[in-house]
């Protein structure tokens, strides 16, 4: 089973609710996309910060799962920091790309870049995942 197959076989109900589609996965990079739907926006038809954070959290968690040690039981986010840089309008697709900062026995740290279709940066999210 490829890393992308493993991610797509996982049950991630909140990612499904947000419409997250994983498009690429390896030990060093996980990529997903999400349509900026009206229910994920602020009053001004721009993606809500919580939707950005939730997208990045799903991608970072998936990246951690495919990098877990054999004896691990799972993962949980224990810290997340988001720098908001720009917005994404309703109807566009945002892409989240997670890359590793640290992969240890007890924690993993991932940085996720969220960008618009034309490559404009929406946010940079750094999260720490506990290895269970």
Buried (B, 14 or more C-beta within 10 A) or exposed (E): EEBBEBBBEEEBEEBEEBBBBBEBBEEEEBBBBBBBEEEBBEEEEBBBBEBBBBBBBBBBBBBBBBBBEEEBEEBEBEEBEBEBEEBBEBEBBBBBBBBBEEBEEEBBBBBBBBBBEEEEEBBBBBBBBBBE
